[in-house]
Amino acid sequence: MIEAIGLTKRYGSKVAVNDLSFTVKPGRVTGFLGPNGAGKSTTMRMMLGLDRPTAGEVRIDGKPYRELKHPLRTVGALLDAKWVHPNRSARTHLQWMAKSNSIPAKRVDEVLGMVGLEDVARRKAGGFSLGMSQRLGIATALLGDPKILLFDEPVNGLDPEGIHWIRRFMQGLAAEGRTVFVSSHLLSEMALTAEELVVIGRGELIAQCSTQQFVDNAGTQGVLVRSPSSAQLQQLLSAQGLSARSTAADTLLVDEVGTEQIGELAAQHGIVLHELTAQRSSLEDAFIQMTSNAVEYQTGLGAASSEPTASEVAR
């Protein structure tokens, strides 16, 4: 388990993280989200003892990271896939890391196999593609068979097959009872991967809850209805104070209502329905709504310059 308690980090007059507290529990994948400049990378660096907090602390299974005797056996992390010495082979790099934490040498080949790098294990890391470097970083994180794993943008540079693989892999690690904490700007991928979310903005906590709860609380819901009697149904809905607009021939979109209410109303008036589908906001929609006041830059369009489509939710 990871506990952030009153975590604060200042750089001169700039406050990067401000009194941030949250808990990351085992047995699930927890996504770590926030706009550009939200303090995600700074927070993760403080978790790993790379930056000292100005105030507060992070506990890894009850201890600060710096107090762990063999840290790779407790925490595995991928923060920067390109930090490996370019002249070292993948195997040499992993052997060096294993030796530094008293990890058996046989574990090196095990993790190379787990991430699919057996055939390039003797190649120099400097010649790796970004996707291959990501896999090597994941192998390094797994080297000590840790109970806690931190990943910063783990799917960066991976092809669709690789993205699918890492999603299933992280979910498998969580299913084994491990704590998995993942920062990512790919919100569509986080919607498929993470059960829990920690969302921050301007260094402060915005929300910690399940992914579904975050979407339900922040987003809107509606119903798409297709009927040969759509005009009659629209009049009935308007009479009940519901907003129904036509989006295509014989098709209505009704805001802030459930399928049950529409179905019952149609049945009462003998209206035939060809389609009745719940329409829910996406994680992207909910994220933009919840973080709109916490972005670093604003455009004249009323959205973050760094977040027109949530494809650049960054650190």
Phi, psi and omega in degrees: 000146177245132177234118171260125187234109177056038187289125180224138176221122178244141171242093187066237180272351182271129176260111181275322178224133188232105173050052185267126179227133174196167180231136176248115186264156178286163174086009179206159173269123178252122178273143181243109188239153176175155179291177174306136177076013183287338181105015183294310181296319178299318179298314181293325177293323177291326177301324185262011177072013179279332173235140177271130178292148173291325176207161180080185182202165173239131178248130176254107187050042174090355182232150170295149182305321184295343181267359179284129184292311176236085190303323182294342178277345180253318184231129171248137186220144171234105178251323182218108185294341186258014183281351182293141177301126187295337181269000177268142173284164179302316182293316180298318178301312181293324178296319179296315179296319180297316181296324182294339182240020178055043178262134180306139183299330181296339180294334180301310180293329179298312183286329175299320177292322181297327183257003175077031181249016183302319186285344181242018185300332182265358178281149179290137183297334180296339179264004181284146169289169179298320179297318178294321178297322177299317179295322177295321177297322178293320177300319178297318179297327183274352191305316182271011183051052188285159176276342185234132182229133177240126180234128176251113182052056186291340181265002180300123178088356180272147175281172182307321178295319179294322178297315178298318180298311184292327177298309180296324181295313179296320178295324176294320177298317179295321180296337176280358179096010180275160175267121183237119184239120190230123172262133180205147174265355179272092186292326178297325179286321177296326179297330180271338190258316191266133174274329184236152178230142165242117184244127180235160176208135183052036176079005182240154181288129174262317181199146164225116183192181176291157179300316180296319180295321179299315180294316181295319183287322186267330186268186177243161176230156179201187182223134172264127183236131175239123185207143174293345178249040185296326180295316178296318180295323179296321178295317180297319180294318179297324179296335178266010177079018180262143180273114180231125180235147180278130180247345178192177179300126178065018185233134178236150170240120184250124184273150171054050179208160179257165181296327183300316183295318179293315181299318180293320179296316180296319180295320180299330184250014175064033181268127179282133177247133176262340178204141177214100189232128176292137178244115181243152177296152175273170175300323178299314179301313181295319180298313181298319179295316185285335184250009185301332180265006184239015180277158185282324182227147177243145176256171177292348180274357178085015178230166180293134178298334181269359189220053179292330182226014184065019177274354181230036172294114189240199187279000000 
